[in-house]
Amino acid sequence: MRNSVLTIALAAITLSYSCAQDIENKVDTPTNPPYTAQLLIDEMQSPWGLVFLSANELLITDKSGELIHFENGEKTVVKNTPEVYTRGQGGLLDIELHPDYENTGWIYISYASEEGKEKGGHTALMRCKLNNNTLTNKELLYKATPNTTKGQHFGSRIEFDNDGYLYLSIGERGARDENPQDITRDGGKIYRFYDDGRIPEDNPFVGKEGAKTAIYSYGHRNSQGLAKHPETGEIWDNEHGPKGGDEINIIKAGANYGWPLVTYGVNYSGTPITDKTEMEGMTQPIHYWVPSIAPSGMAFVTTDNYKGWKGSILVGSLKFQYMERLQMDGTKVVKREKLMTDLGRVRDIKEGPDGLIYVAVEGKGIYKLVPKA
């Protein structure tokens, strides 16, 4: 009798978990979204990151290596950009402004760089200033090592927190069994710096022998989304899993996010990577996707311009070519919506100073989501 009760209880738990996952992984496609997508900046092949200098002035990185200055409806190619290693997923990547940009003028750029003694490239972080459509005062703040000719998993996103610390994500460069779990190696990590590239004294691995002391968290696969929560100030990331198991995580100091020892995905061939989805001492994602959507770009909605969207997370899907809206209840996803379908691979998303949403789409350019009356 006791065994029968236990069997029934375990079955109920399994069913409940399965139903919860069905709800979590169900995605709706609204027939009347609260916006019209207007192509603001056209003819861009691989727009990767964008940032607003003012309400009508943007800088947009293109993976090819071009940095575009858009002002008053005109595009200008910025001069003296960093030399980039364009291979596979590598190239000119993210861009972010200093929190006090108006006074400091600092612009931060991540990119794939060949600098170093080995062939190939790895992710680098620089800061610079913009003067007459030319980058000046260029400073290399961090360069991951060693270079490799592999073309995958460079990351890379940049975000500042409320205390002025700079966070940078770098993918594991296709070396899943070497890099993510080893704090003496770059790759598969999120890093934290002062705004000038110095390493904060309270970073979690300062004082650990051999450690890369810029590391803030580890066990990541390939994070292409970083965003600051508008209420808590926490840094959230989204990252690519293998086949299944894309994740959203809240980044904590010293936390291990498990890759590749735990995952909700499998190899692209369908064979298992591990039989574990959780392990003691490893931090669980707050959300994961099965199947994978290949997430890139991430923004919290703080505006009231789109009915029902405030508090949501917007994430780009590279694989299925749409923008996803995640309706949140605290840290729990309660609804998913598929938006901007069939336009192309959504690479980045930003809420502009005008309270409108701007979306970078590969092969198209930058869309502005104009709210419906």
HUSUL-V753759 format. One record per residue. N is the residue number from 1. RES is the residue in one small letter. PHI is phi in radians with two decimals (none if undefined). BURIAL is I if it has 24 or more other ideal C-beta (glycine too) atoms within 12 Angstrom, else O. D_FIRST is the distance of its C-alpha to the first C-alpha in Angstrom with 2 decimals. Layout:
N:RES:PHI:BURIAL:D_FIRST
N:RES:PHI:BURIAL:D_FIRST
This chain:
1:m:none:O:0.00
2:r:-1.06:O:3.80
3:n:-1.12:O:5.43
4:s:-1.14:O:5.09
5:v:-1.10:O:6.31
6:l:-1.09:O:8.66
7:t:-1.08:O:9.86
8:i:-1.12:O:10.68
9:a:-1.11:O:12.36
10:l:-1.12:O:14.31
11:a:-1.11:O:15.37
12:a:-1.14:O:16.61
13:i:-1.11:O:18.53
14:t:-1.08:O:20.02
15:l:-1.11:O:21.07
16:s:-1.08:O:22.55
17:y:-1.10:O:24.46
18:s:-1.09:O:25.66
19:c:-1.13:O:26.90
20:a:-1.07:O:28.62
21:q:-1.19:O:30.36
22:d:-1.05:O:31.41
23:i:-1.14:O:33.03
24:e:-1.13:I:34.59
25:n:-1.71:I:36.03
26:k:-1.39:O:37.31
27:v:-2.17:I:41.07
28:d:-1.66:O:43.32
29:t:-2.11:O:46.99
30:p:-1.14:I:48.93
31:t:-1.47:O:51.78
32:n:-2.41:O:54.00
33:p:-1.14:I:53.68
34:p:-1.45:I:55.77
35:y:-2.71:I:58.41
36:t:-2.08:O:60.95
37:a:-1.43:I:61.11
38:q:-1.97:O:64.73
39:l:-1.29:I:65.92
40:l:-1.56:I:67.85
41:i:-2.20:I:68.71
42:d:-1.83:O:69.01
43:e:0.95:O:69.56
44:m:-2.13:I:67.28
45:q:-1.39:I:65.49
46:s:-2.38:I:62.96
47:p:-1.09:I:62.88
48:w:-1.94:I:60.45
49:g:-2.47:I:60.88
50:l:-2.51:I:62.85
51:v:-2.61:I:64.07
52:f:-1.66:I:66.31
53:l:-1.45:I:69.59
54:s:-2.76:O:70.36
55:a:-1.04:O:69.39
56:n:-2.09:O:71.42
57:e:-2.42:I:71.46
58:l:-2.25:I:68.81
59:l:-2.02:I:68.44
60:i:-2.26:I:66.31
61:t:-1.48:I:65.50
62:d:-2.06:I:65.52
63:k:-0.98:I:63.74
64:s:-1.11:I:67.00
65:g:2.12:I:68.58
66:e:-1.43:I:70.37
67:l:-1.97:I:70.11
68:i:-1.81:I:71.14
69:h:-1.79:I:72.77
70:f:-1.95:I:72.51
71:e:-2.59:O:74.80
72:n:0.91:O:76.39
73:g:1.43:O:75.18
74:e:-1.99:O:76.60
75:k:-1.76:I:74.89
76:t:-2.30:O:76.49
77:v:-1.43:O:75.40
78:v:-1.32:I:75.33
79:k:-1.63:O:77.33
80:n:1.11:O:76.62
81:t:-1.32:I:72.87
82:p:-1.16:I:71.06
83:e:-1.29:O:71.22
84:v:-1.97:I:67.81
85:y:-1.64:I:65.99
86:t:-1.71:I:65.08
87:r:-2.60:I:62.59
88:g:0.98:O:59.35
89:q:-1.50:I:57.67
90:g:-1.60:I:60.36
91:g:2.87:I:63.37
92:l:-1.43:I:64.37
93:l:-1.94:I:61.13
94:d:-1.60:I:60.48
95:i:-2.54:I:62.92
96:e:-2.62:I:62.63
97:l:-1.73:I:65.11
98:h:-1.04:I:65.51
99:p:-0.99:O:64.15
100:d:-1.97:O:67.77
101:y:-1.00:I:69.30
102:e:-1.00:O:72.18
103:n:-1.72:O:73.50
104:t:-1.64:O:72.41
105:g:1.33:O:72.69
106:w:-1.38:I:70.03
107:i:-2.09:I:68.11
108:y:-1.99:I:65.23
109:i:-2.32:I:64.59
110:s:-1.91:I:62.07
111:y:-2.85:I:63.01
112:a:-1.44:I:62.68
113:s:-2.18:I:65.46
114:e:-1.53:I:67.12
115:e:-0.98:I:68.42
116:g:2.27:O:67.72
117:k:-1.48:O:68.64
118:e:-1.51:O:66.01
119:k:-1.23:O:66.26
120:g:1.67:I:64.23
121:g:-2.77:I:63.07
122:h:-2.71:I:60.54
123:t:-1.31:I:59.97
124:a:-2.23:I:62.61
125:l:-2.23:I:63.18
126:m:-2.30:I:66.65
127:r:-2.23:I:68.33
128:c:-2.83:I:71.63
129:k:-2.24:I:73.82
130:l:-1.96:I:75.26
131:n:-2.45:O:79.03
132:n:0.92:O:80.93
133:n:1.01:O:78.09
134:t:-2.33:O:78.08
135:l:-1.37:I:75.49
136:t:-2.24:O:77.12
137:n:0.92:O:76.13
138:k:-1.25:I:73.47
139:e:-2.33:I:71.33
140:l:-1.38:I:68.60
141:l:-1.68:I:65.83
142:y:-2.76:I:63.21
143:k:-2.36:I:63.00
144:a:-1.25:I:59.84
145:t:-2.38:I:60.30
146:p:-1.43:O:60.49
147:n:-1.09:I:61.77
148:t:-2.59:I:60.21
149:t:-1.49:O:61.30
150:k:-1.08:I:57.80
151:g:-1.75:O:57.88
152:q:-1.96:I:54.46
153:h:1.07:I:52.78
154:f:-1.49:I:55.65
155:g:1.48:I:53.82
156:s:-2.80:I:55.54
157:r:-2.19:I:55.63
158:i:-2.18:I:57.46
159:e:-2.64:I:56.55
160:f:-1.87:I:57.82
161:d:-1.72:I:55.84
162:n:-1.21:O:57.16
163:d:-1.68:O:58.59
164:g:1.49:O:60.65
165:y:-1.36:I:58.63
166:l:-1.80:I:58.65
167:y:-1.97:I:55.51
168:l:-2.35:I:55.78
169:s:-1.80:I:53.14
170:i:-2.29:I:53.78
171:g:-1.23:I:51.61
172:e:-1.49:I:50.65
173:r:1.02:I:53.39
174:g:1.34:I:51.19
175:a:-1.90:I:50.55
176:r:-1.16:I:46.83
177:d:-1.55:O:46.20
178:e:-1.89:O:49.24
179:n:-1.61:I:49.85
180:p:-1.08:I:46.97
181:q:-1.68:I:45.34
182:d:-1.96:I:48.66
183:i:-1.37:I:50.50
184:t:-1.62:O:53.67
185:r:-2.16:I:53.96
186:d:-1.32:I:54.71
187:g:1.75:I:52.59
188:g:1.29:I:49.13
189:k:-2.36:I:50.00
190:i:-2.06:I:51.07
191:y:-1.93:I:54.17
192:r:-2.30:I:55.75
193:f:-2.35:I:59.50
194:y:-1.24:I:62.16
195:d:-1.15:I:64.27
196:d:-1.74:O:66.87
197:g:1.63:I:64.43
198:r:-1.16:O:64.18
199:i:-1.65:I:60.79
200:p:-1.06:I:59.39
201:e:-1.12:O:59.21
202:d:-1.72:O:55.66
203:n:-0.99:I:54.23
204:p:-1.14:I:51.04
205:f:-1.97:I:52.40
206:v:-1.10:O:55.89
207:g:1.60:O:56.63
208:k:-1.47:O:54.07
209:e:-1.00:O:55.97
210:g:1.39:O:56.64
211:a:-1.28:O:54.72
212:k:-1.37:I:56.06
213:t:-1.30:I:56.43
214:a:-1.32:I:56.69
215:i:-1.14:I:52.97
216:y:-1.89:I:50.88
217:s:-2.57:I:47.53
218:y:-2.52:I:46.43
219:g:1.34:I:43.88
220:h:-1.73:I:45.25
221:r:-1.70:I:46.00
222:n:-2.81:I:48.76
223:s:-1.48:I:49.18
224:q:-2.06:I:51.59
225:g:-2.54:I:50.85
226:l:-2.37:I:51.47
227:a:-2.66:I:51.83
228:k:-1.57:I:52.14
229:h:-1.15:I:49.89
230:p:-1.20:O:52.39
231:e:-1.82:O:50.70
232:t:-1.52:O:49.02
233:g:1.37:O:51.54
234:e:-1.21:I:48.81
235:i:-1.62:I:49.48
236:w:-1.88:I:47.02
237:d:-2.26:I:47.12
238:n:-2.08:I:46.00
239:e:-2.58:I:45.85
240:h:-1.26:I:45.54
241:g:-1.55:I:42.46
242:p:-1.39:I:42.67
243:k:-1.54:I:41.28
244:g:1.57:I:38.94
245:g:1.57:I:38.25
246:d:-1.02:I:41.38
247:e:-2.35:I:40.81
248:i:-2.05:I:42.04
249:n:-2.26:I:42.09
250:i:-1.73:I:43.48
251:i:-1.46:I:45.70
252:k:-2.12:O:45.34
253:a:-1.07:I:47.57
254:g:1.34:I:46.40
255:a:-1.30:I:43.17
256:n:-1.89:I:41.86
257:y:-1.66:I:40.63
258:g:1.71:I:39.15
259:w:-1.19:I:41.13
260:p:-1.76:I:40.67
261:l:-1.28:I:37.81
262:v:-2.32:I:35.54
263:t:-2.90:I:36.08
264:y:-1.68:I:34.56
265:g:-2.05:I:37.04
266:v:-2.29:O:37.92
267:n:-1.07:O:41.24
268:y:-1.06:O:43.65
269:s:-1.34:O:43.10
270:g:1.70:O:39.39
271:t:-1.36:O:38.37
272:p:-1.25:O:36.13
273:i:-1.57:I:37.84
274:t:-2.75:O:34.78
275:d:-1.64:O:31.00
276:k:-1.89:O:30.98
277:t:-1.86:I:31.41
278:e:-2.67:O:31.32
279:m:-2.73:O:32.14
280:e:-1.00:O:32.73
281:g:1.53:O:36.29
282:m:-2.03:I:36.79
283:t:-1.49:I:37.30
284:q:-1.38:I:35.37
285:p:-1.21:I:37.44
286:i:-1.44:I:37.30
287:h:-2.72:I:37.44
288:y:-2.46:I:37.42
289:w:-1.89:I:38.51
290:v:-2.39:I:36.98
291:p:-1.30:O:39.22
292:s:-1.13:I:41.98
293:i:-1.85:I:44.85
294:a:1.05:I:47.12
295:p:-1.35:I:47.78
296:s:-2.67:I:51.24
297:g:1.31:I:52.94
298:m:-2.80:I:51.15
299:a:-2.56:I:52.36
300:f:-1.51:I:51.08
301:v:-1.59:I:52.56
302:t:-1.94:I:54.32
303:t:-1.58:I:56.64
304:d:-1.69:O:56.45
305:n:-1.24:O:58.47
306:y:-2.13:I:55.54
307:k:-0.97:O:53.55
308:g:1.45:O:49.95
309:w:-1.63:I:50.35
310:k:-0.98:O:51.01
311:g:1.57:I:48.38
312:s:-1.40:I:47.31
313:i:-1.93:I:47.53
314:l:-1.87:I:49.62
315:v:-2.35:I:49.01
316:g:-1.44:I:50.98
317:s:-1.92:I:49.40
318:l:-1.35:I:51.50
319:k:-1.16:O:49.37
320:f:-1.77:I:49.08
321:q:1.04:I:52.35
322:y:-2.74:I:51.48
323:m:-1.86:I:50.99
324:e:-1.86:I:47.53
325:r:-1.84:I:47.02
326:l:-1.85:I:43.89
327:q:-1.44:I:43.32
328:m:-1.93:I:41.86
329:d:-2.15:O:39.95
330:g:1.19:O:40.69
331:t:-1.83:O:39.44
332:k:-1.89:O:37.11
333:v:-1.38:I:38.36
334:v:-1.93:O:37.69
335:k:-2.80:I:39.98
336:r:-2.15:I:41.95
337:e:-2.27:I:45.24
338:k:-1.75:I:47.40
339:l:-2.26:I:51.11
340:m:0.92:I:54.47
341:t:-1.31:O:53.25
342:d:1.17:O:55.53
343:l:-1.67:I:58.13
344:g:2.51:I:57.26
345:r:-1.31:I:55.38
346:v:-1.44:I:54.96
347:r:-1.76:I:55.89
348:d:-2.56:I:56.44
349:i:-2.46:I:56.10
350:k:-2.43:I:57.98
351:e:-1.60:I:58.50
352:g:-1.38:I:62.27
353:p:-1.12:O:64.39
354:d:-1.54:O:64.99
355:g:1.38:O:61.29
356:l:-1.82:I:60.95
357:i:-1.68:I:58.68
358:y:-2.12:I:60.34
359:v:-2.28:I:58.70
360:a:-1.58:I:59.96
361:v:-2.14:I:59.45
362:e:-1.08:I:60.47
363:g:1.40:O:63.35
364:k:-2.17:I:64.23
365:g:2.55:I:64.75
366:i:-1.94:I:63.79
367:y:-1.73:I:62.56
368:k:-1.88:I:62.85
369:l:-1.59:I:60.36
370:v:-1.53:O:62.57
371:p:-1.07:O:60.69
372:k:-1.34:O:61.10
373:a:-1.18:O:62.99
